[in-house]
Structure formats: C-alpha cells, structure tokens
Amino acid sequence: MRKLAILSIICSLFIACTTYTIPVESFREQMMKETSETMKQVKIDNPLFYRNIKYNSNNIKRIIVTEKDGKRTYLDNSPSIEMRVTHVNGKKYHFYFDTVILENDTLKGSRARLAKGLDREIPLDSIVTIEVQDGGKNYKYK
C-alpha cells in the first residue's frame, strides 16, 4: 500500500493540472447562497486508507471559471477540486473547493479532510486572486 501511495505522488508530479481563475466578484455571486446552514454531509472514498471520510460540503454543482486566455467556462465541482487564494499580503491559502462557503463576506473552508480543526476564515475583501484546479486525486462522492 505504501508503494502505491508513493507511485501516485510521483505520477501526479508529471501530470499537468489546468489552473483556472475566478474573479472575486464572480466568486461572491456564485457563493451567495452557500452558508453553513445549506451545507450537506457527504462521504467520499479515501483511496489511501480504504475507508470513507465524512464531511460537510457546499451544494455548488458547477463553477464558472476563467481560462488563461480569458475565456469563461464551467468546471464541475467534485471532491478533487482544489482552491488557492492569494491574500493582499501575498500569502497563499489552500482549500478543498467543496468545503468552501461565504458568510458575512468571509470565505470559510477547510484545507484538510482527515485532520479536524484545519479550517480557515479569510475576509473576501482581502483576497486578490482565486485559482482552482482539479488536483487529480481519486476522490469520489459515495
């Protein structure tokens, strides 16, 4: 099992992931109805440990994103979508997109599923850039 995990990590280094951006105002519009009250509990397979992980997820089905050439497109939400937020001070924060909600103009989300307590809150007006990509992890909703 350990060899499989190491092989997966090495393979993921060679696979290019397309990175998309979401303008902050577009993100605000898309996430307007996503609050802690609207989250649902989901289960995903954990391919490394062969057991289910339960956590709360937002209800976004498709994300409106912008490609590098400026063209708008859609990205289906899934447990493997990762999000990187750049703060005005240049610091970057990582989240799983399906854990992200917007409450009182504050982005709230989780950067890990296995370890509890790794949630983060960032005021939306302090965000410069939002990037998303399919991390290629073998997570699927059950």
N, CA and C of each residue as an Amber inpcrd file, in Angstrom:
protein
   426
   0.8280000  -1.1840000   0.0000000   0.0000000   0.0000000   0.0000000
   0.8760000   1.2540000   0.0000000   1.9740000   1.2220000   0.7000000
   2.8660000   2.3800000   0.7400000   3.4890000   2.6440000  -0.6270000
   3.8270000   1.5700000  -1.3440000   4.3830000   1.7230000  -2.6900000
   3.3740000   2.3680000  -3.6240000   2.1080000   2.0000000  -3.4600000
   1.0480000   2.5800000  -4.2760000   0.9230000   4.0790000  -4.0080000
   1.0060000   4.4740000  -2.7560000   0.9190000   5.8970000  -2.4030000
   2.0970000   6.6700000  -2.9870000   3.2870000   6.1310000  -2.8910000
   4.4790000   6.8020000  -3.4350000   4.3800000   6.8960000  -4.9560000
   3.9320000   5.8350000  -5.6050000   3.7600000   5.8470000  -7.0570000
   2.7260000   6.8930000  -7.4750000   1.6370000   7.0090000  -6.7120000
   0.6140000   8.0130000  -7.0150000   1.1710000   9.4220000  -6.9230000
   1.9820000   9.6780000  -5.9250000   2.5830000  11.0030000  -5.7520000
   3.5310000  11.3110000  -6.9060000   4.3490000  10.3620000  -7.2850000
   5.2920000  10.5750000  -8.3820000   4.5470000  10.8220000  -9.6870000
   3.4990000  10.0430000  -9.9470000   2.7210000  10.2290000 -11.1810000
   2.0440000  11.5930000 -11.2040000   1.5450000  12.0240000 -10.0560000
   0.8510000  13.3120000 -10.0330000   1.7990000  14.4700000 -10.2960000
   3.0890000  14.2850000 -10.0490000   4.0610000  15.3350000 -10.3430000
   4.2360000  15.5370000 -11.8430000   3.9930000  14.4890000 -12.6150000
   4.1910000  14.5660000 -14.0610000   2.9310000  14.9220000 -14.8320000
   1.7920000  14.9210000 -14.1630000   0.5320000  15.2470000 -14.8180000
   0.2650000  16.7290000 -14.6290000   0.1090000  17.4350000 -15.7250000
  -0.1510000  18.8750000 -15.6500000  -1.6200000  19.1150000 -15.3360000
  -1.8710000  19.9370000 -14.3570000  -3.2340000  20.2930000 -13.9860000
  -3.5330000  21.6810000 -14.5270000  -4.6760000  21.8170000 -15.1880000
  -5.0800000  23.1160000 -15.7020000  -5.5710000  23.9650000 -14.5410000
  -5.0410000  25.1690000 -14.4470000  -5.4460000  26.0900000 -13.4020000
  -6.3560000  27.1480000 -13.9930000  -7.4750000  27.3770000 -13.3350000
  -8.4460000  28.3840000 -13.7360000  -8.5010000  29.4680000 -12.6650000
  -8.9860000  30.6290000 -13.0330000  -9.1870000  31.6850000 -12.0430000
 -10.6790000  31.9810000 -11.9270000 -11.0380000  32.5430000 -10.7920000
 -12.3940000  33.0220000 -10.5610000 -12.2540000  34.4510000 -10.0670000
 -12.7480000  35.4330000 -10.8100000 -12.7140000  36.8020000 -10.2970000
 -13.4610000  36.8630000  -8.9570000 -12.9660000  37.6670000  -8.0260000
 -13.5320000  37.7230000  -6.6820000 -15.0240000  38.0480000  -6.7210000
 -15.4280000  38.9830000  -7.5760000 -16.8470000  39.3410000  -7.6460000
 -17.6890000  38.1810000  -8.1820000 -17.1740000  37.4430000  -9.1490000
 -17.8690000  36.2670000  -9.6670000 -17.9800000  35.2010000  -8.5750000
 -16.9200000  35.0260000  -7.8080000 -16.9450000  34.0740000  -6.6950000
 -18.0340000  34.4630000  -5.6970000 -18.1080000  35.7410000  -5.3710000
 -19.1240000  36.2300000  -4.4330000 -20.5270000  35.8850000  -4.9490000
 -20.7760000  36.1290000  -6.2260000 -22.0880000  35.8520000  -6.8080000
 -22.4110000  34.3600000  -6.7970000 -21.4160000  33.5320000  -7.1160000
 -21.6380000  32.0870000  -7.1690000 -21.8570000  31.4880000  -5.7780000
 -21.2360000  32.0770000  -4.7710000 -21.2820000  31.5210000  -3.4200000
 -22.3220000  32.1940000  -2.5310000 -23.0900000  33.1200000  -3.0680000
 -24.0120000  33.9270000  -2.2630000 -24.9250000  33.0870000  -1.3690000
 -25.4080000  31.9640000  -1.8700000 -26.3620000  31.1520000  -1.1050000
 -25.7030000  30.0250000  -0.3180000 -24.3930000  29.9230000  -0.3820000
 -23.6990000  28.8350000   0.3050000 -23.2760000  29.2850000   1.7050000
 -24.0160000  28.8100000   2.7130000 -23.7230000  29.1350000   4.1060000
 -23.6420000  27.8400000   4.9000000 -23.3030000  27.9430000   6.1600000
 -23.2170000  26.7410000   6.9970000 -24.5660000  26.0360000   7.1030000
 -25.6690000  26.7810000   6.9730000 -26.9960000  26.1660000   7.0380000
 -27.3310000  25.3570000   5.7880000 -26.7240000  25.6730000   4.6530000
 -27.0530000  24.9800000   3.4110000 -26.0980000  23.8270000   3.1080000
 -25.0960000  23.6280000   3.9350000 -24.1370000  22.5430000   3.6830000
 -24.7910000  21.1890000   3.9250000 -24.2980000  20.1830000   3.2200000
 -24.8140000  18.8210000   3.3650000 -23.6520000  17.8990000   3.7160000
 -23.9620000  16.8310000   4.4460000 -22.9190000  15.8710000   4.7790000
 -22.7430000  14.9070000   3.6090000 -21.4960000  14.6970000   3.2240000
 -21.1730000  13.7830000   2.1300000 -20.1410000  12.7740000   2.6050000
 -20.0180000  11.6950000   1.8270000 -18.9970000  10.6830000   2.0830000
 -18.1800000  10.5110000   0.8120000 -16.8870000  10.3530000   0.9890000
 -16.0240000  10.0410000  -0.1480000 -15.1330000   8.8670000   0.2270000
 -14.6810000   8.1690000  -0.7980000 -13.6990000   7.1190000  -0.5880000
 -12.3550000   7.7650000  -0.3380000 -11.5950000   7.1960000   0.5490000
 -10.2220000   7.6230000   0.7540000  -9.3450000   6.5290000   0.1470000
  -8.7760000   6.7780000  -1.0220000  -8.0320000   5.7170000  -1.7130000
  -6.7810000   5.2530000  -0.9690000  -6.2720000   6.0430000  -0.0470000
  -5.0650000   5.6360000   0.6730000  -5.3610000   4.6990000   1.8420000
  -6.5150000   4.8720000   2.4920000  -6.7950000   4.0980000   3.7000000
  -7.9790000   3.1550000   3.5590000  -8.6280000   3.1520000   2.3860000
  -9.7360000   2.2400000   2.0950000 -10.8700000   2.3470000   3.1120000
 -11.2230000   3.5600000   3.4800000 -12.3880000   3.7800000   4.3280000
 -13.0140000   5.1080000   3.9460000 -14.2400000   5.3180000   4.3450000
 -14.9620000   6.5250000   3.9770000 -14.5650000   7.7030000   4.8630000
 -14.6380000   8.8830000   4.2820000 -14.4400000  10.1330000   5.0120000
 -15.7640000  10.8780000   4.9320000 -16.2610000  11.3600000   6.0660000
 -17.4920000  12.1480000   6.0940000 -17.1260000  13.5900000   6.4220000
 -17.7590000  14.5220000   5.7180000 -17.5430000  15.9400000   5.9960000
 -18.6960000  16.7340000   5.3920000 -18.7780000  18.0090000   5.7370000
 -19.8170000  18.8800000   5.2050000 -19.3280000  19.5350000   3.9180000
 -20.2110000  19.5540000   2.9230000 -19.8720000  20.0670000   1.5990000
 -20.8820000  21.1260000   1.1790000 -20.4080000  22.0690000   0.3390000
 -21.3480000  23.0440000  -0.2300000 -22.1760000  22.3620000  -1.3240000
 -23.1760000  23.0660000  -1.8340000 -24.0920000  22.4960000  -2.8290000
 -23.8200000  22.9690000  -4.2480000 -22.6810000  23.5680000  -4.4910000
 -22.3390000  24.0440000  -5.8290000 -22.1560000  22.8370000  -6.7610000
 -22.8320000  22.8660000  -7.8970000 -22.7070000  21.7810000  -8.8860000
 -21.6380000  22.0960000  -9.9310000 -21.6710000  23.3360000 -10.4550000
 -20.7140000  23.7610000 -11.4780000 -20.1520000  25.1120000 -11.0900000
 -18.8850000  25.3080000 -11.3770000 -18.1880000  26.5430000 -11.0490000
 -17.9070000  27.2820000 -12.3560000 -18.2420000  28.5590000 -12.3960000
 -17.9030000  29.3760000 -13.5600000 -16.4820000  29.8680000 -13.3480000
 -15.5860000  29.4810000 -14.2520000 -14.1710000  29.8070000 -14.1250000
 -13.6770000  30.4970000 -15.3930000 -12.4890000  31.0730000 -15.3170000
 -11.8720000  31.7410000 -16.4590000 -10.5760000  31.0130000 -16.8160000
 -10.4300000  30.6810000 -18.0900000  -9.2020000  30.0440000 -18.5670000
  -8.1070000  31.0870000 -18.7210000  -6.8850000  30.6360000 -18.9590000
  -5.7490000  31.5630000 -19.1060000  -5.9460000  32.5690000 -20.2350000
  -6.6650000  32.1640000 -21.2950000  -6.8830000  33.0630000 -22.4280000
  -8.0500000  34.0250000 -22.2000000  -8.6600000  33.9930000 -20.9950000
  -9.7460000  34.9020000 -20.6610000 -11.1300000  34.3650000 -20.9720000
 -11.2070000  33.1940000 -21.5700000 -12.4920000  32.5940000 -21.9340000
 -13.1560000  31.9800000 -20.7000000 -14.4530000  32.2690000 -20.5230000
 -15.1990000  31.6940000 -19.4040000 -15.6500000  30.2880000 -19.7540000
 -15.5970000  29.3970000 -18.7710000 -16.0330000  28.0180000 -18.9590000
 -16.5650000  27.4910000 -17.6290000 -17.0010000  26.2460000 -17.6330000
 -17.5370000  25.6270000 -16.4290000 -16.6320000  24.4950000 -15.9810000
 -16.5750000  24.3070000 -14.6770000 -15.8330000  23.2100000 -14.0660000
 -16.7830000  22.5310000 -13.0940000 -17.0120000  21.2400000 -13.2710000
 -17.9000000  20.5120000 -12.3630000 -17.2300000  20.3870000 -11.0010000
 -17.9920000  20.6870000  -9.9600000 -17.4730000  20.5740000  -8.6060000
 -17.3210000  19.0980000  -8.2480000 -16.2790000  18.7770000  -7.5300000
 -16.0250000  17.4130000  -7.0760000 -15.0940000  17.4830000  -5.8710000
 -14.9170000  16.3690000  -5.1650000 -14.0260000  16.3850000  -4.0010000
 -12.5580000  16.6050000  -4.3550000 -12.2020000  16.4990000  -5.6250000
 -10.7970000  16.6780000  -6.0020000 -10.4580000  18.1000000  -6.4540000
 -11.4530000  19.0090000  -6.4520000 -11.1890000  20.3910000  -6.8620000
 -10.5060000  21.1260000  -5.7120000  -9.3440000  21.6610000  -6.0060000
  -8.5650000  22.4060000  -5.0180000  -8.6270000  23.8910000  -5.3390000
  -8.5310000  24.7010000  -4.3140000  -8.6570000  26.1510000  -4.4720000
  -7.4780000  26.8170000  -3.7770000  -6.8950000  27.8030000  -4.4530000
  -5.7810000  28.5720000  -3.8790000  -6.1800000  30.0400000  -3.8900000
  -6.1040000  30.6630000  -2.7360000  -6.4790000  32.0600000  -2.5680000
  -5.2250000  32.8490000  -2.2380000  -5.0220000  33.9690000  -2.9580000
  -3.8830000  34.8390000  -2.6630000  -4.3980000  36.0580000  -1.9070000
  -3.8330000  36.2680000  -0.7360000  -4.1960000  37.3760000   0.1550000
  -3.4640000  38.6420000  -0.2970000  -3.9450000  39.8130000   0.1180000
  -3.3100000  41.0740000  -0.2750000  -1.8440000  41.1460000   0.1680000
  -1.4770000  40.4240000   1.2210000  -0.0830000  40.4320000   1.6770000
   0.7980000  39.4410000   0.9040000   0.2140000  38.7640000  -0.1070000
   0.9700000  37.8350000  -0.9470000   0.9330000  36.3970000  -0.4690000
   0.4370000  36.1700000   0.7230000   0.3770000  34.8150000   1.2670000
  -0.7110000  34.0190000   0.5500000  -0.4470000  32.7340000   0.3130000
  -1.3970000  31.8660000  -0.3910000  -1.9880000  30.8570000   0.5830000
  -3.2950000  30.6380000   0.4400000  -4.0150000  29.7020000   1.2840000
  -4.7050000  28.6630000   0.4050000  -4.6830000  27.4170000   0.8470000
  -5.2550000  26.3180000   0.0750000  -6.5010000  25.7770000   0.7650000
  -7.4920000  25.3800000  -0.0560000  -8.7390000  24.8010000   0.4250000
  -9.1700000  23.7010000  -0.5310000 -10.0520000  22.8170000  -0.0570000
 -10.8130000  21.9730000  -0.9560000 -12.0560000  22.7640000  -1.3060000
 -12.3250000  22.9510000  -2.5990000 -13.4040000  23.8320000  -3.0200000
 -14.7580000  23.4160000  -2.4490000 -15.0310000  22.1230000  -2.3720000
 -16.3630000  21.7120000  -1.9160000 -16.6000000  21.9580000  -0.4290000
 -15.5820000  22.4050000   0.3040000 -15.7620000  22.7450000   1.7140000
 -15.9490000  24.2460000   1.9280000 -15.8480000  25.0260000   0.8570000
 -15.8510000  26.4860000   0.9600000 -17.2750000  27.0360000   0.9680000
 -17.5060000  28.0040000   1.8590000 -18.7630000  28.7480000   1.9000000
 -18.4250000  30.2270000   2.0800000 -19.4400000  31.0650000   1.9410000
 -19.2740000  32.5010000   2.1230000 -20.3000000  32.9630000   3.1480000
 -19.8290000  33.4960000   4.2650000 -20.7160000  34.0120000   5.2980000
 -20.2490000  35.3870000   5.7330000 -21.1740000  36.3460000   5.6600000
 -20.8670000  37.7290000   6.0630000 -19.6000000  38.2470000   5.3850000
 -19.5030000  38.0250000   4.0860000 -18.3400000  38.4390000   3.2970000
 -17.0200000  37.8640000   3.8140000 -17.0970000  36.6750000   4.4160000
 -15.9070000  35.9550000   4.8710000 -15.9030000  34.5800000   4.2290000
 -14.8100000  34.2560000   3.5530000 -14.6430000  32.9330000   2.9720000
 -14.2470000  31.9860000   4.0980000 -14.9530000  30.8680000   4.2030000
 -14.6480000  29.8480000   5.2040000 -14.4830000  28.5310000   4.4810000
 -13.4650000  27.7760000   4.8560000 -13.2450000  26.4940000   4.2030000
 -12.2280000  25.6610000   4.9290000 -12.0370000  24.4520000   4.4240000
 -11.1250000  23.5060000   5.0540000  -9.9630000  23.2070000   4.1270000
  -8.8050000  23.0690000   4.7190000  -7.6190000  22.7220000   3.9320000
  -7.2410000  21.2560000   4.0770000  -8.0090000  20.5110000   4.8660000
  -7.7630000  19.0760000   5.0300000  -9.0620000  18.3780000   5.3870000
  -9.1540000  17.1230000   5.0330000 -10.3480000  16.3620000   5.3830000
 -10.0730000  15.3670000   6.4980000  -8.8770000  14.8720000   6.5670000
  -8.5580000  13.8630000   7.5780000  -8.3200000  14.4720000   8.9490000
  -7.7180000  15.6330000   9.0000000  -7.4120000  16.2830000  10.2700000
  -8.4520000  17.3620000  10.5430000  -9.1410000  17.2380000  11.6380000
 -10.1520000  18.2310000  12.0100000  -9.4510000  19.4730000  12.5620000
 -10.1360000  20.5810000  12.4870000  -9.5970000  21.8140000  13.0580000
  -8.6630000  22.5770000  12.1340000  -8.5990000  22.1980000  10.8700000
  -7.7370000  22.9070000   9.9280000  -8.5660000  23.8260000   9.0360000
  -9.6120000  24.3850000   9.6190000 -10.4570000  25.3220000   8.8790000
  -9.8230000  26.7000000   8.9000000 -10.1890000  27.5030000   7.9200000
  -9.6210000  28.8440000   7.8020000 -10.7170000  29.8180000   7.4130000
 -10.5850000  31.0630000   7.8600000 -11.5110000  32.1380000   7.5050000
 -10.7070000  33.3140000   6.9710000 -11.1300000  33.8440000   5.8140000
 -10.4350000  34.9700000   5.1880000 -11.4780000  35.9850000   4.7340000
 -11.3330000  37.2500000   5.1260000 -12.2680000  38.2670000   4.6280000
 -12.1720000  38.3600000   3.1080000 -13.3280000  38.3740000   2.4500000
 -13.3490000  38.3740000   0.9910000 -12.6770000  39.6120000   0.4020000
 -12.7790000  40.7500000   1.0810000 -12.1750000  41.9720000   0.5390000
 -10.6540000  41.9940000   0.6590000 -10.0610000  40.9890000   1.3150000
  -8.6010000  40.9180000   1.3990000  -8.0180000  39.9250000   0.3940000
  -8.8700000  39.3870000  -0.4840000  -8.4320000  38.3900000  -1.4680000
  -8.1270000  39.0760000  -2.7930000  -6.9470000  38.7820000  -3.3340000
  -6.5210000  39.3390000  -4.6170000  -6.8610000  38.3860000  -5.7590000
  -6.5580000  37.1010000  -5.5900000  -6.7320000  36.1150000  -6.6540000
  -7.3270000  34.8300000  -6.0930000  -8.2250000  34.2230000  -6.8820000
  -8.7690000  32.9040000  -6.5600000  -8.4700000  31.9960000  -7.7430000
  -7.7810000  30.8900000  -7.4780000  -7.4470000  29.9160000  -8.5150000
  -8.0150000  28.5630000  -8.1150000  -8.4860000  27.8070000  -9.0950000
  -8.9820000  26.4580000  -8.8450000  -8.3890000  25.5120000  -9.8770000
  -8.2630000  24.2600000  -9.4650000  -7.8060000  23.2230000 -10.3890000
  -8.2680000  21.8750000  -9.8820000  -8.3960000  20.9480000 -10.8040000
  -8.6950000  19.5710000 -10.4230000  -7.3680000  18.9380000 -10.0510000
  -7.2050000  18.6480000  -8.7770000  -5.9370000  18.1110000  -8.2770000
  -5.6530000  16.6970000  -8.7380000  -6.6220000  16.0530000  -9.3940000
  -6.3920000  14.7080000  -9.9300000  -6.4220000  13.6180000  -8.8780000
  -6.8130000  13.9500000  -7.6670000  -6.8970000  12.9320000  -6.6180000
  -8.0950000  12.0380000  -6.9140000  -7.9960000  10.8140000  -6.5000000
  -9.0300000   9.8310000  -6.8170000 -10.1400000   9.8490000  -5.7690000
 -10.6760000  11.0240000  -5.4720000 -11.7900000  11.1520000  -4.5410000
 -13.0910000  11.1800000  -5.3350000 -14.0760000  10.4110000  -4.8540000
 -15.3910000  10.3960000  -5.4970000 -16.4470000  10.3690000  -4.4010000
 -17.5610000  11.0990000  -4.6370000 -18.6660000  11.0760000  -3.6910000
 -19.2940000   9.6870000  -3.7080000 -19.7490000   9.2490000  -2.5620000
 -20.4730000   7.9600000  -2.4610000 -21.9460000   8.2190000  -2.3740000
